[in-house]
């Protein structure tokens, strides 16, 4: 479907870097074939990261996001909240759903990719808001709604075994994905951490083994239909 150049793909990410961790290869391939891609980030904010002890500003996160997406050929993005990193659970869920409704109505995607829920409150809140915003209604024409994964779902008490599985071959684009992740400089961890360039590549290699290719991204289908 990506090779037609006719898709409008919306990717919703809790934070800046989740879009690359979960969908970096998808973004690159979609843009390479001239599909429209829009990335919506739930929240950034001034925050002190435990892994570095350094304060990272919201503006730094936005610049990193812009640079990472540019590496993948995507220039259409927006951030819903610029002062709510790790605070999405303090916002009325109805407000977040309404903002997502507006984005969906304006962009009119043919495919939507949302985060798997995890232990992080922002990820869980955004998943639930996305699920509500993507409720069946006659004004939406979306052929595929799927959840994307990221390494931190390895600490997850709810498993998604009852969904369809969808893979994307990253053989030609794994290096672009890793390079894009490196643009999120404030998020870099040591090589033995789940969130590191080395782990990004290992995760893709693991998913590739499942379908017989060197590298892959994996998605979990919530809803799809054949035209």
BELSUL-V214004 format. One record per backbone hydrogen bond with DSSP energy under -1.0 kcal/mol. NH is the residue of the N-H (numbers start at 0). CO is the residue of the C=O. If there is no record, write none. Layout:
{{NH & CO} {NH & CO}}
This chain:
{{3 & 0} {4 & 1} {8 & 35} {9 & 110} {10 & 37} {11 & 112} {12 & 39} {17 & 14} {20 & 16} {21 & 17} {22 & 18} {23 & 19} {26 & 22} {27 & 23} {28 & 24} {29 & 25} {30 & 26} {31 & 27} {32 & 28} {33 & 30} {34 & 29} {35 & 6} {37 & 8} {38 & 75} {39 & 10} {40 & 77} {41 & 12} {42 & 13} {43 & 80} {46 & 55} {48 & 53} {51 & 48} {52 & 48} {55 & 46} {60 & 56} {61 & 57} {62 & 58} {63 & 59} {64 & 60} {65 & 61} {66 & 62} {67 & 63} {68 & 64} {69 & 65} {70 & 66} {72 & 69} {73 & 68} {77 & 38} {79 & 40} {80 & 41} {83 & 43} {86 & 83} {89 & 86} {90 & 87} {94 & 91} {95 & 91} {96 & 92} {97 & 93} {98 & 94} {99 & 95} {100 & 96} {101 & 97} {102 & 98} {103 & 99} {104 & 100} {105 & 101} {106 & 102} {107 & 103} {109 & 7} {110 & 7} {111 & 143} {112 & 9} {113 & 145} {115 & 147} {123 & 119} {124 & 120} {125 & 121} {126 & 122} {127 & 123} {128 & 124} {129 & 125} {130 & 126} {131 & 127} {132 & 128} {133 & 129} {134 & 131} {139 & 136} {142 & 109} {143 & 109} {144 & 222} {145 & 111} {146 & 219} {147 & 113} {152 & 149} {153 & 150} {154 & 151} {165 & 218} {167 & 216} {169 & 214} {172 & 169} {173 & 169} {176 & 172} {177 & 173} {178 & 174} {179 & 175} {180 & 176} {181 & 177} {182 & 179} {183 & 180} {184 & 182} {186 & 183} {187 & 184} {192 & 189} {195 & 193} {199 & 195} {200 & 196} {201 & 197} {202 & 198} {203 & 199} {204 & 200} {205 & 201} {206 & 202} {207 & 203} {208 & 204} {210 & 207} {212 & 207} {215 & 203} {216 & 167} {218 & 165} {219 & 146} {220 & 163} {221 & 144} {222 & 144} {224 & 142}}
